[in-house]
Amino acid sequence: MKDVSSETDERILIEEAKRDRRRFGDLYELHFVRVYAFIGRRVRDRAAVQDLTADVFRKALEGLDRFEWRGAPFAAMAIPNREQRDCEPPRACSEGDHRL
């Protein structure tokens, strides 16, 4: 995996992944722990956390061509926010919490 030590390096890595989807694996490795932890704090079921994390990266890969650099890290685009999505599947949510 390429060492991404600056915002510029991450931006270059994103552009490389747009041209060569195999480079998306580097983005995945760079941000997996952050995305998994974010979801894990909101969802109690480990299998659901794994499924949701995979879904986040699948959707990020599908939307990579539309990604426009705005100075925020790639993870900010990859991690769903409360306004964007409900917790899927519903059984994955913590009691009374239906949003990530």
Backbone bond lengths (Angstrom), bond angles and torsions (degrees), N, CA, C in turn:
res aa  C-N    CA-C-N  psi(-1)  N-CA   C-N-CA  omega(-1)  CA-C   N-CA-C  phi
1 M - - - 1.444 - - 1.521 109.51 -
2 K 1.285 116.12 141.58 1.451 122.68 178.54 1.531 109.68 -71.31
3 D 1.335 117.39 138.13 1.450 122.07 177.08 1.526 108.18 -76.33
4 V 1.313 115.74 117.72 1.460 120.39 179.92 1.518 106.99 -107.62
5 S 1.314 115.35 98.31 1.454 120.09 -174.43 1.524 113.15 -104.80
6 S 1.299 117.25 -3.03 1.456 119.07 -179.89 1.518 110.03 -147.02
7 E 1.326 113.25 165.56 1.461 120.39 177.16 1.525 110.82 -58.11
8 T 1.330 116.58 -39.42 1.461 121.40 179.77 1.522 110.41 -62.55
9 D 1.345 116.55 -43.41 1.462 120.04 178.97 1.523 111.43 -61.87
10 E 1.333 116.46 -41.05 1.457 119.42 179.38 1.525 110.49 -65.90
11 R 1.291 116.69 -40.95 1.470 120.56 178.58 1.529 110.41 -60.67
12 I 1.323 117.02 -43.63 1.463 121.52 177.84 1.523 110.45 -62.51
13 L 1.328 116.59 -42.41 1.461 120.93 179.40 1.527 111.08 -61.86
14 I 1.308 117.05 -39.66 1.469 120.75 177.39 1.519 110.27 -63.61
15 E 1.317 116.71 -44.76 1.465 120.03 179.10 1.527 110.99 -63.41
16 E 1.322 117.03 -38.38 1.471 120.33 176.79 1.523 110.49 -64.28
17 A 1.331 117.19 -40.10 1.468 120.92 179.87 1.527 111.27 -67.19
18 K 1.318 116.93 -30.63 1.468 119.69 176.18 1.526 110.72 -65.09
19 R 1.326 116.68 -35.79 1.462 121.05 -179.28 1.527 112.36 -83.57
20 D 1.327 115.83 -33.34 1.470 120.99 -176.66 1.522 107.74 -136.69
21 R 1.320 116.24 103.02 1.470 121.88 -174.86 1.529 113.27 -57.86
22 R 1.318 117.61 -22.32 1.466 119.51 178.08 1.523 111.15 -62.99
23 R 1.317 117.14 -25.58 1.470 121.11 179.11 1.529 112.05 -73.42
24 F 1.329 117.26 -13.45 1.464 119.94 177.55 1.530 110.43 -61.32
25 G 1.314 116.72 -28.46 1.465 120.45 177.47 1.518 112.25 -57.60
26 D 1.329 116.94 -33.78 1.462 120.51 177.07 1.531 111.06 -66.47
27 L 1.323 116.10 -40.43 1.466 119.60 176.52 1.527 110.47 -65.36
28 Y 1.314 115.61 -40.52 1.467 120.86 177.96 1.529 109.96 -58.83
29 E 1.309 117.18 -50.47 1.462 121.10 -178.67 1.528 111.54 -63.45
30 L 1.289 117.19 -37.09 1.454 121.97 -179.11 1.527 112.13 -66.70
31 H 1.331 116.93 -36.59 1.464 120.88 -171.93 1.522 115.11 -112.16
32 F 1.324 118.25 -2.46 1.459 120.33 -175.65 1.526 112.44 -55.51
33 V 1.309 117.87 -51.05 1.463 121.01 -175.27 1.531 110.91 -60.03
34 R 1.312 116.98 -43.05 1.468 120.84 -179.57 1.526 111.46 -63.74
35 V 1.324 117.04 -45.62 1.464 120.51 -179.56 1.529 110.63 -66.68
36 Y 1.336 116.60 -45.32 1.463 121.24 -179.86 1.535 110.42 -60.38
37 A 1.329 117.27 -43.68 1.462 121.35 -179.82 1.523 111.13 -65.95
38 F 1.326 116.62 -40.49 1.460 120.80 178.73 1.529 110.43 -58.43
39 I 1.312 116.03 -48.85 1.466 120.64 -179.66 1.528 110.33 -69.25
40 G 1.323 116.47 -40.46 1.460 120.99 -178.88 1.517 113.68 -61.33
41 R 1.319 117.87 -28.56 1.464 120.87 176.81 1.521 111.81 -73.29
42 R 1.318 116.72 -16.53 1.461 120.67 -175.29 1.524 113.94 -110.60
43 V 1.317 116.35 -16.03 1.465 121.40 -175.93 1.520 107.92 -127.26
44 R 1.310 116.73 132.20 1.468 120.41 -175.06 1.520 114.15 -86.85
45 D 1.296 117.69 -28.65 1.458 121.72 -175.18 1.536 110.21 -82.35
46 R 1.337 115.80 118.74 1.474 120.13 -175.22 1.527 112.39 -60.19
47 A 1.328 116.88 -42.58 1.468 119.78 179.53 1.528 110.44 -62.62
48 A 1.319 116.68 -38.00 1.465 120.16 178.49 1.524 110.51 -67.45
49 V 1.333 117.37 -38.32 1.465 120.52 177.27 1.523 109.57 -60.53
50 Q 1.321 116.43 -43.84 1.460 120.40 179.48 1.524 110.96 -63.51
51 D 1.334 116.66 -44.31 1.468 120.50 179.51 1.524 111.25 -63.32
52 L 1.331 116.41 -44.86 1.461 120.24 -178.79 1.527 111.31 -66.43
53 T 1.324 116.69 -38.14 1.463 119.79 177.79 1.526 110.47 -63.34
54 A 1.321 116.18 -44.29 1.469 119.86 177.22 1.520 110.56 -60.80
55 D 1.323 116.39 -40.42 1.464 121.03 -179.87 1.530 111.27 -64.49
56 V 1.328 116.59 -40.73 1.469 120.62 178.34 1.526 110.16 -58.75
57 F 1.337 116.41 -46.77 1.465 119.03 -178.22 1.529 112.11 -71.95
58 R 1.321 117.24 -32.90 1.468 119.47 176.04 1.528 109.61 -62.98
59 K 1.326 116.25 -45.83 1.467 119.90 179.67 1.533 111.47 -67.26
60 A 1.321 116.58 -35.66 1.468 119.45 176.96 1.523 110.57 -63.92
61 L 1.326 116.51 -41.62 1.462 120.55 178.24 1.527 110.49 -64.28
62 E 1.329 116.15 -43.50 1.466 119.93 179.21 1.525 111.71 -63.17
63 G 1.331 117.80 -32.35 1.458 121.44 -177.64 1.515 114.39 -97.45
64 L 1.320 116.40 7.66 1.461 120.32 -175.31 1.529 112.93 -57.66
65 D 1.305 117.72 -39.32 1.469 120.48 -178.87 1.531 112.08 -64.71
66 R 1.327 116.24 -26.01 1.469 120.18 179.93 1.527 112.80 -88.94
67 F 1.325 116.72 -9.19 1.461 120.60 -177.64 1.519 110.43 -66.24
68 E 1.320 115.96 128.67 1.456 121.88 176.84 1.519 107.87 -119.16
69 W 1.311 116.47 128.09 1.456 120.70 -179.43 1.521 110.25 -66.19
70 R 1.324 115.50 126.04 1.468 120.66 178.50 1.523 110.92 -129.67
71 G 1.323 115.73 20.24 1.454 120.37 177.72 1.516 114.34 90.11
72 A 1.322 117.83 -9.72 1.465 121.24 178.52 1.523 108.91 -92.25
73 P 1.315 117.23 148.44 1.466 119.33 178.90 1.527 111.88 -61.94
74 F 1.315 115.20 156.09 1.455 121.60 178.40 1.524 111.44 -54.07
75 A 1.328 117.27 -37.94 1.468 121.11 -179.03 1.520 111.46 -59.59
76 A 1.318 117.63 -31.06 1.463 120.35 178.82 1.527 110.87 -64.22
77 M 1.312 116.80 -32.04 1.455 120.48 176.08 1.521 110.42 -79.22
78 A 1.324 116.58 -36.48 1.460 120.59 -174.63 1.515 112.55 -74.32
79 I 1.329 117.11 -36.96 1.464 120.31 -177.30 1.523 109.16 -78.27
80 P 1.316 116.08 124.51 1.464 119.21 179.56 1.523 110.39 -69.00
81 N 1.314 116.01 147.65 1.465 117.99 175.65 1.516 109.83 -106.68
82 R 1.308 115.76 169.38 1.463 121.11 -174.19 1.529 112.60 -59.75
83 E 1.297 117.70 -31.80 1.463 119.86 -178.23 1.529 112.56 -78.88
84 Q 1.339 117.23 -20.56 1.447 120.03 -172.54 1.518 114.65 -87.53
85 R 1.348 118.17 -34.56 1.456 116.50 -172.02 1.508 112.32 -152.67
86 D 1.295 113.49 147.48 1.450 120.19 171.33 1.510 107.80 -84.17
87 C 1.298 115.42 160.52 1.453 121.17 178.25 1.524 108.48 -66.98
88 E 1.318 117.06 126.48 1.455 122.01 -179.62 1.508 109.51 -125.21
89 P 1.278 121.39 133.46 1.462 126.65 -9.67 1.519 110.18 -73.05
90 P 1.351 118.38 159.48 1.458 121.04 -175.82 1.528 113.48 -55.19
91 R 1.306 118.57 -33.36 1.460 121.07 -178.77 1.528 111.77 -64.91
92 A 1.327 116.34 -15.80 1.453 120.37 -176.40 1.522 112.29 -79.24
93 C 1.308 117.46 -17.13 1.452 120.89 -174.72 1.518 111.36 -74.97
94 S 1.316 115.09 151.62 1.453 120.42 171.76 1.518 108.08 -64.77
95 E 1.295 116.77 160.15 1.452 120.61 -179.16 1.523 110.39 -54.26
96 G 1.302 116.48 124.14 1.452 121.84 177.72 1.519 114.70 75.22
97 D 1.315 118.30 -3.33 1.459 121.10 -179.39 1.516 108.62 -110.50
98 H 1.318 117.06 109.19 1.465 120.45 -176.92 1.509 112.65 -108.19
99 R 1.297 116.39 15.99 1.463 119.98 177.52 1.513 109.10 -133.67
100 L 1.330 115.22 149.96 1.459 119.31 175.25 1.469 106.31 -76.17
